[in-house]
């Protein structure tokens, strides 16, 4: 199954190879005598390859799926995700 992505960073098409996530942690101090403050962040990444087969990573939020197995995404009849509706809907209960 081939999944073709378009980068929102450069507009080029790439082939999806895989996905992953990464976490970073950094510490800063206001001065030598202060306690360090830790800052953690995580990012979702997409591994892609170009026409020459070169692998590299793009942030997941910077790519859009264009085609799946040669068919445009719109041809699959999928629903779209609404982030605003998702965040405002009540959490499911266990009743």
Secondary structure, DSSP 8 states (H G I E B T S, - for coil): --EEEEETTT--EEEEEEEEEEEEEEEE-SSTTS--EEEEEEEEEEEEE-TT--EEEEEGGGEEEEEETTEEGGGG------HHHHHHS------
